[in-house]
Amino acid sequence: MPTKLVVDCSTGVTTEVELTAEEIAQREADAQAFAEAKAKEEAEAEAKAEARAAILERLGLTEDEAKVLLG
């Protein structure tokens, strides 16, 4: 069973406690939401890179040439 650390800052005592079913469900939901957000972010970055490559191809420029022009 997954656990968490509980630290009492006033005493410095650290206790390892098993997670409740709700905490486990929340951790799984958070992990799923993070994975979905990461996948969306990666897809958007890939789409942007593909669009940039298509524009450069239409202009007949390489990535380095575009950097020189814009930089």
N, C-alpha and C positions, 0 to 999 in steps of 0.2 A: 504494500500500500504506500502511495506517495506521502511524503512528510514535509513539514515546514519547520523552520527554526523560529522560536519566539524568544526575544531577548528582553529581559526586564532591565531597562537602562538604569534604574535606581540602585539595583543590586548587582548588575552585571551577570546575572544568572541566565544561561542559555538553555532552553528546553526544546527538545525535538518532539513535535506533535504530529499525529496522523491527520491528513486532510479529511474534511467531511465530504460527503457525496456532492454537496452543493459546490464546494471549493474545487473539487475535481472536475465537475461539469463546467464551471466557469473557466478553469484553466484550459480545458479542451476547446471551449467556444472561443476563447481568446487566441489560442494557437490557430484555429481554423480561420478566424477573421484576419489574423496577421498573414497567413499563407495566401488568402484571397487578395489582400491589399498588395502584397509583394508581387503576386502574379499579374495583377492589373498594372502596377507600376512598371514591371518589366515589359509587358505588352505595349504600353504607351511609349516607352523608350525605344522599343524595336520599331514601332510604327513611325516614330519621328526620324529614326535613322534611315529607314527605308524611303521616307519622303525626301529627306535631304539627299540621299543617293540618287533618287530619280531626278531631282532638280539639277544636280550637278551633271548627270548624264545628258540631260536635255541641253544644258549649256556647253557641254563638251569640256568640262573642267574636272580636274582631279581634286581630291580632298585637300592636298597641299596647296594647290593653286588657289582654291577658295580661301584658305586660311591667309595666304599672302594678300589677297584682295581685301579681305575683311579685317585683317589684323593690323 
